[in-house]
């Protein structure tokens, strides 16, 4: 189970880190045939490789959580960073959908930010898993209150209900 989890995470994170390099190449594609091939390759990578690896990583992680000691502060931090990986995954899917429309490009600065931030999250997960020790600082108390996350995000939530 652990081997499957690690292999799936390796594929998922490698895909999330490498996708922005494909996105930035969109600006250099001029003819429609090359653009179509690039779109097919990018969609294939996201839909057939990266997304199933994410599913297997999360599913095997849930399975492992029932087999291992998970009531440690470092594990909560790890899950928070895995949540960030899931956010990167969703944003990557949105980019795959939008990028290949007429006239769209992926700026180099966004490539640098996306790649560096994804690498930082993956590194944080590796440090937490290998050290098995949580950082000394704690999350805001609102994060441990029922409905706290909703109150925290209310000012920036575009889908807030009255």
Secondary structure as a PSIPRED ss2 file (coil, helix, strand):
# PSIPRED VFORMAT (PSIPRED V4.0)

   1 X C   1.000  0.000  0.000
   2 X H   0.000  1.000  0.000
   3 X H   0.000  1.000  0.000
   4 X H   0.000  1.000  0.000
   5 X H   0.000  1.000  0.000
   6 X H   0.000  1.000  0.000
   7 X H   0.000  1.000  0.000
   8 X H   0.000  1.000  0.000
   9 X H   0.000  1.000  0.000
  10 X H   0.000  1.000  0.000
  11 X H   0.000  1.000  0.000
  12 X H   0.000  1.000  0.000
  13 X H   0.000  1.000  0.000
  14 X H   0.000  1.000  0.000
  15 X H   0.000  1.000  0.000
  16 X H   0.000  1.000  0.000
  17 X H   0.000  1.000  0.000
  18 X H   0.000  1.000  0.000
  19 X H   0.000  1.000  0.000
  20 X H   0.000  1.000  0.000
  21 X H   0.000  1.000  0.000
  22 X H   0.000  1.000  0.000
  23 X H   0.000  1.000  0.000
  24 X H   0.000  1.000  0.000
  25 X H   0.000  1.000  0.000
  26 X H   0.000  1.000  0.000
  27 X H   0.000  1.000  0.000
  28 X H   0.000  1.000  0.000
  29 X C   1.000  0.000  0.000
  30 X C   1.000  0.000  0.000
  31 X C   1.000  0.000  0.000
  32 X H   0.000  1.000  0.000
  33 X H   0.000  1.000  0.000
  34 X H   0.000  1.000  0.000
  35 X H   0.000  1.000  0.000
  36 X H   0.000  1.000  0.000
  37 X H   0.000  1.000  0.000
  38 X H   0.000  1.000  0.000
  39 X H   0.000  1.000  0.000
  40 X H   0.000  1.000  0.000
  41 X H   0.000  1.000  0.000
  42 X H   0.000  1.000  0.000
  43 X H   0.000  1.000  0.000
  44 X H   0.000  1.000  0.000
  45 X H   0.000  1.000  0.000
  46 X H   0.000  1.000  0.000
  47 X H   0.000  1.000  0.000
  48 X H   0.000  1.000  0.000
  49 X H   0.000  1.000  0.000
  50 X H   0.000  1.000  0.000
  51 X H   0.000  1.000  0.000
  52 X H   0.000  1.000  0.000
  53 X H   0.000  1.000  0.000
  54 X H   0.000  1.000  0.000
  55 X H   0.000  1.000  0.000
  56 X H   0.000  1.000  0.000
  57 X H   0.000  1.000  0.000
  58 X H   0.000  1.000  0.000
  59 X H   0.000  1.000  0.000
  60 X H   0.000  1.000  0.000
  61 X H   0.000  1.000  0.000
  62 X H   0.000  1.000  0.000
  63 X H   0.000  1.000  0.000
  64 X H   0.000  1.000  0.000
  65 X H   0.000  1.000  0.000
  66 X H   0.000  1.000  0.000
  67 X H   0.000  1.000  0.000
  68 X C   1.000  0.000  0.000
  69 X C   1.000  0.000  0.000
  70 X C   1.000  0.000  0.000
  71 X C   1.000  0.000  0.000
  72 X C   1.000  0.000  0.000
  73 X H   0.000  1.000  0.000
  74 X H   0.000  1.000  0.000
  75 X H   0.000  1.000  0.000
  76 X H   0.000  1.000  0.000
  77 X H   0.000  1.000  0.000
  78 X H   0.000  1.000  0.000
  79 X H   0.000  1.000  0.000
  80 X H   0.000  1.000  0.000
  81 X H   0.000  1.000  0.000
  82 X H   0.000  1.000  0.000
  83 X H   0.000  1.000  0.000
  84 X H   0.000  1.000  0.000
  85 X H   0.000  1.000  0.000
  86 X H   0.000  1.000  0.000
  87 X H   0.000  1.000  0.000
  88 X H   0.000  1.000  0.000
  89 X H   0.000  1.000  0.000
  90 X H   0.000  1.000  0.000
  91 X H   0.000  1.000  0.000
  92 X H   0.000  1.000  0.000
  93 X H   0.000  1.000  0.000
  94 X H   0.000  1.000  0.000
  95 X H   0.000  1.000  0.000
  96 X H   0.000  1.000  0.000
  97 X H   0.000  1.000  0.000
  98 X H   0.000  1.000  0.000
  99 X H   0.000  1.000  0.000
 100 X C   1.000  0.000  0.000
 101 X C   1.000  0.000  0.000
 102 X C   1.000  0.000  0.000
 103 X C   1.000  0.000  0.000
 104 X C   1.000  0.000  0.000
 105 X C   1.000  0.000  0.000
 106 X C   1.000  0.000  0.000
 107 X C   1.000  0.000  0.000
 108 X H   0.000  1.000  0.000
 109 X H   0.000  1.000  0.000
 110 X H   0.000  1.000  0.000
 111 X H   0.000  1.000  0.000
 112 X H   0.000  1.000  0.000
 113 X H   0.000  1.000  0.000
 114 X H   0.000  1.000  0.000
 115 X H   0.000  1.000  0.000
 116 X H   0.000  1.000  0.000
 117 X H   0.000  1.000  0.000
 118 X H   0.000  1.000  0.000
 119 X H   0.000  1.000  0.000
 120 X H   0.000  1.000  0.000
 121 X H   0.000  1.000  0.000
 122 X H   0.000  1.000  0.000
 123 X H   0.000  1.000  0.000
 124 X H   0.000  1.000  0.000
 125 X H   0.000  1.000  0.000
 126 X H   0.000  1.000  0.000
 127 X H   0.000  1.000  0.000
 128 X H   0.000  1.000  0.000
 129 X H   0.000  1.000  0.000
 130 X H   0.000  1.000  0.000
 131 X H   0.000  1.000  0.000
 132 X C   1.000  0.000  0.000
 133 X C   1.000  0.000  0.000
 134 X C   1.000  0.000  0.000
 135 X C   1.000  0.000  0.000
 136 X C   1.000  0.000  0.000
 137 X C   1.000  0.000  0.000
 138 X C   1.000  0.000  0.000
 139 X C   1.000  0.000  0.000
 140 X C   1.000  0.000  0.000
 141 X H   0.000  1.000  0.000
 142 X H   0.000  1.000  0.000
 143 X H   0.000  1.000  0.000
 144 X H   0.000  1.000  0.000
 145 X C   1.000  0.000  0.000
 146 X C   1.000  0.000  0.000
 147 X C   1.000  0.000  0.000
 148 X H   0.000  1.000  0.000
 149 X H   0.000  1.000  0.000
 150 X H   0.000  1.000  0.000
 151 X H   0.000  1.000  0.000
 152 X H   0.000  1.000  0.000
 153 X H   0.000  1.000  0.000
 154 X H   0.000  1.000  0.000
 155 X H   0.000  1.000  0.000
 156 X H   0.000  1.000  0.000
 157 X C   1.000  0.000  0.000
 158 X C   1.000  0.000  0.000
 159 X C   1.000  0.000  0.000
 160 X C   1.000  0.000  0.000
 161 X C   1.000  0.000  0.000
 162 X C   1.000  0.000  0.000
